[in-house]
Structures are given as structure tokens and as C-alpha cells.
Amino acid sequence: MSEMVSVAILAAGLGTRMRSRRAKVLHEAGGRTLVEHVVAAALELAAPESVAVVVGHQAGRVREVLESTGVRFAMQAEQKGTGHALLCCRETLEPAGGRVIVAYGDCPLLRAGTLRALAARHKELSAACTVITTEMEDPTGYGRILRNAEGGIVGIVEQKAATPEQLAVREINSGIYCFEAALLWPLLAGLRPNPATGEIFLTDLVEILAARGHLVAAYPVEDQTELLGINTRVELAVADRVMRESTVRAHMLAGVTIERPETVTIDAGVAIGQDTVIEAFAQLRGRTVVGEECRVGAASILSNATLEDRAVVEPFSMVADSRLAEGAKVGPYGRLRMQAVVEPGAVVGNFVELKKTVLGAGSKAQHLAYLGDALVGEGVNIGAGTITCNYDGFEKHKTAVAAGAFVGSNTTLVAPVTVGEGSYVAAGSVITDGVPGDTLALGRARQVSKPGWPSRRRAARQAESKS
């Protein structure tokens, strides 16, 4: 028996019960699309070229999501049943021989360990087909497993076609199979459509194999949740909750402190180092990477963010597609976006936003500032209320503030502009020209005071009102 294992993932359906314009397998749970979870599980026991994803509805979008995984694709232009979908993989998978596992793109909770155990059970028994089954208290709606007197599987009957005795059976078909490839492909090609539906069903193969004297075995799974197929948004929410609880638990067991874990959201692709603390209601999304001994404050949102060791994100801050170097700090109520970088020991304070900006090591922007398209050197102080005017209505322009400079409060830096090393910019200045190094720059009008002007103005307004 060949050791080769291939996996066919059926993901071509519309998913009408989701009531969505998006293909069902492209909905997300646990921070990834449903089909990405299934592909990840498949790739733990099969090489990418041995995994075929059957696409149909919104095929281009499904391919785009999975392109980086290296898996192959098979097109099912018309959805004519599970047997027809698998047959679309024949050209891709048949040359490899061995065993073929059939899974579904809407079963995101299926574990790689279960697929591996299915293949091992199939090999151990030298079965022609092995099907994952489970027993349910209420099996309504599921196909029932039919066994002979010796306990062997002889068929699968769907709910609507079952007799009262068959409906009493609690063992159900998950729809996940392992087939011997040499038997699968010729028999599958010979299946005929169901007269009532016009579809070709994989369940028919079970009865055919058993009738020809081949062993059809079962691999029972106790955890029914693992076999949950997503058909509605209610089931999607269940899968999301199960995944996130599992993800949070895994991080805690790996040495991460998570306060109020039931409130914290962590996507499947997130990495977190030991002794980091995640506070209540924090969200860590996408490909976020958090180092060791960091702190992520309450209600903060990190999306594709990188935090190096001992970085701190204070509560209610947002970090997207940006990096905090070792010992850097942002918040509370800070925002970093679009490749912002906060170098070691630098501080981004409350209500400060950085966009495409590098804040140099040890520099500080503590209060109420906006720095966009800027390069700020080491040891710079950015005063409260400072902004870079980086957009002229047509193009974005750069601002550079050299090391050791001091920018006073409420300064407006009109890009493109440079502030030289060690220079001072007086508070309230509008800077439109470059400031040389070791220079004091003042860009404000001289104050004019007019005593009595307010009283005269109010009197004039009253006179106007009376007239």
C-alpha cells in the first residue's frame, strides 16, 4: 500500500443559507477564512502539490486567498454533488496514487491530528474506504451509518430516505472519507446521478465498495464540534468562539498572561512571547507578532503589528501595519498606521498619531500630535499639538526632524521641510522653510494688543441689533 496521502477539499458551493454575496468558504472564523483553516490542517499531512481545492462559486477570490499556500485547484463549473466535485480532482490527484482524504472547505474546526489518525486507521485495517463517524443524541438531518451483523459498514442512508429503524441509529456520517485511490477513481467515474436530484453522491461509493466485498471502516470521533460544517452565521459564530477559546488557552499555556481571557480576541496567525501581558478586551489581529515581556493594554487593537521585547501598548490604542522596537511605548489612546516605526525607547503618548513615520530612539511625542510621512531622529522632543502638513491636495510630502531637535507645542511643519540637528522651533510656529542645525526658528506674527476693542465691538453689535 502506497504511503502517499492526497487531500481533496471541496469548496465550490454557494452557501445559500449564509445569505451572503460572499462565498461561504470565504467567511472568517478565528481570524482566517474557513477554507484557510482546512487547508492548514491538510498541509500538515500532505505536500502542497498533493492538496487539491475544488473551486466554483467565486473561484477567483478563493484562489487569491490560498495562492500563497502552493495548493492546487480543480474547477467545478456546475455544482452536481459531492461525487462530481471529487471527480473534478481526478486529473490532479490520481497520478499520485496512495490514499485520498476528502474534506470540506466549510469545516474549519477539523484538526490535522484527526486527519492523520483517519489515514493511519485506514492503513492499519487495509480498508478500501474509512469514514469519520460520530454518535449524536439528536442525529436529525444527518446521514445514518448502516452496519451489518458483524459491525461492518454496508451503506449510508440520508435522513429523508431512511426507514423508522434507520432513523433510530445515532451514528452519523461526517462526510469526511479516506479512500484507496486505485479503487476510488474508476468507481467514481462510473457513478450515475441520483434520479431525484441529478447529483452524484459520494455516499453511493460506500455501498458499492461494501457490496463488492471491500472493507469500509469507521473512524469514530467523540468531539462532535470538530465536525461542524458552517451553513449559517449562527454556526459561524459558534466556530469563531470555539477557535478563539482554544487560541487564547494555547497562548496562556505557552506562558502568556491574559487578563479576562473570555474578552480577548486573538487571531490564529498571531505569535506572542513569554511573560507578555494582554489586558482585558484587547484584540490581536492578522499577522501580529508580540515579543517577550510586552504589555498590550485594555481595549487596544493590534492588526499586523510587530512589538519587539518589552514594548508597551497602553489602553485604547491602535497599531496597524506598524512596529514598536524594544522598549518603545504607545498610548494611551495612541494610533500607529501604515508602516509607522517607533524606535527603541521612544514614546508615542496620548492622542498622538503616526502615519508612515519613523520616531527615532529615545524621541518623544507625548500629547495631541499628528506626524505623517515624517522621519524623526534620535532624542527629539515633539511638543503637544504639533502637526506635519504632509498633503498639498495633490501629493504627499516628507518632513525630517534631525537628532536632538526640540519642536515646541502647536508647531505646524509644512512639508516638504527639514529641521536641523539640535535646533529649536518656538511654540506656535508655522515652519515653511528649512531650519539649519543649531538654530532657533520662530514662524509666528508679532502679538498686537488693542485695549478696549472688545467693549467697542459689543457696543456696536448692540446698536446694530436695535436698528
Secondary structure in CASP SS format (residue, H / E / C, confidence):
PFRMAT SS
TARGET T0000
AUTHOR 0000-0000-0000
METHOD secondary structure of the structure
MODEL  1
M C 1.00
S C 1.00
E C 1.00
M C 1.00
V E 1.00
S E 1.00
V E 1.00
A E 1.00
I E 1.00
L E 1.00
A C 1.00
A C 1.00
G C 1.00
L C 1.00
G C 1.00
T H 1.00
R H 1.00
M H 1.00
R C 1.00
S C 1.00
R C 1.00
R C 1.00
A C 1.00
K H 1.00
V H 1.00
L H 1.00
H C 1.00
E E 1.00
A E 1.00
G C 1.00
G C 1.00
R E 1.00
T E 1.00
L H 1.00
V H 1.00
E H 1.00
H H 1.00
V H 1.00
V H 1.00
A H 1.00
A H 1.00
A H 1.00
L C 1.00
E C 1.00
L C 1.00
A C 1.00
A C 1.00
P H 1.00
E H 1.00
S H 1.00
V E 1.00
A E 1.00
V E 1.00
V E 1.00
V E 1.00
G C 1.00
H C 1.00
Q C 1.00
A H 1.00
G H 1.00
R H 1.00
V H 1.00
R H 1.00
E H 1.00
V H 1.00
L H 1.00
E H 1.00
S H 1.00
T H 1.00
G C 1.00
V C 1.00
R E 1.00
F E 1.00
A E 1.00
M E 1.00
Q C 1.00
A C 1.00
E C 1.00
Q C 1.00
K C 1.00
G C 1.00
T H 1.00
G H 1.00
H H 1.00
A H 1.00
L H 1.00
L H 1.00
C C 1.00
C C 1.00
R H 1.00
E H 1.00
T H 1.00
L H 1.00
E H 1.00
P H 1.00
A H 1.00
G C 1.00
G C 1.00
R E 1.00
V E 1.00
I E 1.00
V E 1.00
A E 1.00
Y E 1.00
G C 1.00
D C 1.00
C C 1.00
P C 1.00
L C 1.00
L C 1.00
R C 1.00
A H 1.00
G H 1.00
T H 1.00
L H 1.00
R H 1.00
A H 1.00
L H 1.00
A H 1.00
A H 1.00
R H 1.00
H H 1.00
K H 1.00
E H 1.00
L H 1.00
S C 1.00
A C 1.00
A C 1.00
C E 1.00
T E 1.00
V E 1.00
I E 1.00
T E 1.00
T E 1.00
E E 1.00
M C 1.00
E C 1.00
D C 1.00
P C 1.00
T C 1.00
G C 1.00
Y C 1.00
G C 1.00
R E 1.00
I E 1.00
L E 1.00
R E 1.00
N C 1.00
A C 1.00
E C 1.00
G C 1.00
G C 1.00
I E 1.00
V E 1.00
G E 1.00
I E 1.00
V E 1.00
E C 1.00
Q H 1.00
K H 1.00
A H 1.00
A C 1.00
T C 1.00
P H 1.00
E H 1.00
Q H 1.00
L H 1.00
A C 1.00
V C 1.00
R C 1.00
E E 1.00
I E 1.00
N E 1.00
S E 1.00
G E 1.00
I E 1.00
Y E 1.00
C E 1.00
F E 1.00
E E 1.00
A H 1.00
A H 1.00
L H 1.00
L H 1.00
W H 1.00
P H 1.00
L H 1.00
L H 1.00
A H 1.00
G H 1.00
L C 1.00
R C 1.00
P C 1.00
N C 1.00
P C 1.00
A C 1.00
T C 1.00
G C 1.00
E C 1.00
I C 1.00
F C 1.00
L C 1.00
T H 1.00
D H 1.00
L H 1.00
V H 1.00
E H 1.00
I H 1.00
L H 1.00
A H 1.00
A H 1.00
R C 1.00
G C 1.00
H C 1.00
L C 1.00
V E 1.00
A E 1.00
A E 1.00
Y E 1.00
P E 1.00
V C 1.00
E C 1.00
D C 1.00
Q H 1.00
T H 1.00
E H 1.00
L H 1.00
L C 1.00
G C 1.00
I C 1.00
N C 1.00
T C 1.00
R H 1.00
V H 1.00
E H 1.00
L H 1.00
A H 1.00
V H 1.00
A H 1.00
D H 1.00
R H 1.00
V H 1.00
M H 1.00
R H 1.00
E H 1.00
S H 1.00
T H 1.00
V H 1.00
R H 1.00
A H 1.00
H H 1.00
M H 1.00
L H 1.00
A C 1.00
G C 1.00
V C 1.00
T E 1.00
I E 1.00
E C 1.00
R C 1.00
P H 1.00
E H 1.00
T H 1.00
V C 1.00
T E 1.00
I E 1.00
D C 1.00
A C 1.00
G C 1.00
V C 1.00
A E 1.00
I E 1.00
G C 1.00
Q C 1.00
D C 1.00
T C 1.00
V E 1.00
I E 1.00
E C 1.00
A C 1.00
F C 1.00
A C 1.00
Q E 1.00
L E 1.00
R E 1.00
G C 1.00
R C 1.00
T C 1.00
V E 1.00
V E 1.00
G C 1.00
E C 1.00
E C 1.00
C C 1.00
R E 1.00
V E 1.00
G C 1.00
A C 1.00
A C 1.00
S C 1.00
I E 1.00
L E 1.00
S E 1.00
N C 1.00
A C 1.00
T E 1.00
L E 1.00
E C 1.00
D C 1.00
R C 1.00
A C 1.00
V E 1.00
V E 1.00
E C 1.00
P C 1.00
F C 1.00
S C 1.00
M E 1.00
V E 1.00
A E 1.00
D C 1.00
S C 1.00
R E 1.00
L E 1.00
A C 1.00
E C 1.00
G C 1.00
A C 1.00
K E 1.00
V E 1.00
G C 1.00
P C 1.00
Y C 1.00
G C 1.00
R E 1.00
L E 1.00
R E 1.00
M C 1.00
Q C 1.00
A C 1.00
V E 1.00
V E 1.00
E C 1.00
P C 1.00
G C 1.00
A C 1.00
V E 1.00
V E 1.00
G E 1.00
N E 1.00
F C 1.00
V C 1.00
E E 1.00
L E 1.00
K E 1.00
K C 1.00
T C 1.00
V E 1.00
L E 1.00
G C 1.00
A C 1.00
G C 1.00
S C 1.00
K E 1.00
A E 1.00
Q E 1.00
H E 1.00
L C 1.00
A C 1.00
Y E 1.00
L E 1.00
G E 1.00
D C 1.00
A E 1.00
L E 1.00
V E 1.00
G C 1.00
E C 1.00
G C 1.00
V C 1.00
N E 1.00
I E 1.00
G C 1.00
A C 1.00
G C 1.00
T C 1.00
I E 1.00
T E 1.00
C E 1.00
N C 1.00
Y E 1.00
D C 1.00
G C 1.00
F C 1.00
E C 1.00
K E 1.00
H C 1.00
K C 1.00
T E 1.00
A E 1.00
V E 1.00
A C 1.00
A C 1.00
G C 1.00
A C 1.00
F E 1.00
V E 1.00
G C 1.00
S C 1.00
N C 1.00
T C 1.00
T E 1.00
L E 1.00
V E 1.00
A C 1.00
P C 1.00
V E 1.00
T E 1.00
V E 1.00
G C 1.00
E C 1.00
G C 1.00
S C 1.00
Y E 1.00
V E 1.00
A C 1.00
A C 1.00
G C 1.00
S C 1.00
V E 1.00
I E 1.00
T C 1.00
D C 1.00
G C 1.00
V E 1.00
P C 1.00
G C 1.00
D C 1.00
T C 1.00
L E 1.00
A E 1.00
L C 1.00
G C 1.00
R C 1.00
A C 1.00
R C 1.00
Q C 1.00
V C 1.00
S C 1.00
K C 1.00
P C 1.00
G C 1.00
W H 1.00
P H 1.00
S H 1.00
R H 1.00
R H 1.00
R H 1.00
A H 1.00
A H 1.00
R H 1.00
Q H 1.00
A H 1.00
E H 1.00
S H 1.00
K H 1.00
S C 1.00
END
